[in-house]
Amino acid sequence: MIEPIRKTSPIVIETLGDLINSGMRLSVYCGQALGPHPCGRRLDVETVEIARLFGRDAVYVGREFPLKCARCGSRKLEYRVGADPTIVPMAGDPFNRP
């Protein structure tokens, strides 16, 4: 039976560097999706690039980075944290029985 890994302390993810080190990403979307001229596109900017511009120690929660949508020019952006889809489990599928 595979036992889950138990950590003794919680993982705190406060900065862009923490996101990168944890295998997560910050996606940026145009926030004009509900405006008179809907956009809502995903900006082509990677978490590593944002960290290079603003520093790995930059806090991302409640912060607005000085970026803008290339399509509509809006600076109203939404930031969404997500897991990296390229991460694969090391132990394999525990529900796959031979």
Secondary structure by P-SEA (a helix, b strand, c coil): ccccccccbbbbbccaaaaaaacbbbbbbcccccccccccccccccaaaaaaaccccccccccccccccccccccbbbbbbbcccccccccccccccc
